[in-house]
Amino acid sequence: MKRISNDALRDHFLGWQCRIRQIAVRQFAGQPMPAMQPSVWTRKGQILSERMTVLIVKAEPAESTAYFRHQLKRTHEHAEAREAGLAWLAADYFQDPLSFSDAMTASFAAESPLAAAILAARTVLLDFDQYSQRYRIFCRTRRLETGDPARLATLWHNRLFNPNLAGDAAVLAFRPEWKSAEADPWPG
């Protein structure tokens, strides 16, 4: 089996993630699907989490962050803000996979033991699996700083689904190491 380039593998993964997320927002009211919730492993093979919901974030997230923030601030009816957010996501948000960064994010409670374990591991394996497609991707981890655009995008997006998400939530970034990533089946 011929391995494709790291860039082609990244692009295929992002396309797959966008298709999954379109299905989630269009058919399941944004409910996370299995491909959006990888299991998390250390390099030594210790499982840290059976399932962790991750986001893909636009490379330039300012527009989506502003939209989600506006929807959540304009009304006291969370369901109304959530519906507006889902409609926006369902329209064309996921149409261009190349508009997304390949770094994924996840939010946790401020003092989350899981977030601490992931950060202590420094590199974790994210194992994604759905619809006869699997990706196993080692990712370098880091905690995003308060003003980081990807952190703000993650918080405002996640507040559409959890209005009680605290401002001091820990948001971690997962930067893929494409040279060691595995796909089954291989694209191409």
Secondary structure by P-SEA (a helix, b strand, c coil): cccccaaaaaaaaaaaaaaaaaaaaaccccccccccbbbbbcccccccccbbbbbbbcccaaaaaaaaaaaaaacccaaaaaaaaaaaaaccccccccccccbbbbbcccccaaaaaaaaacbbbbbbbcccbbbbbbbbbbbbccccaaaaaaaaaaaaccccccccbbbbbbbbccccbbbccccc
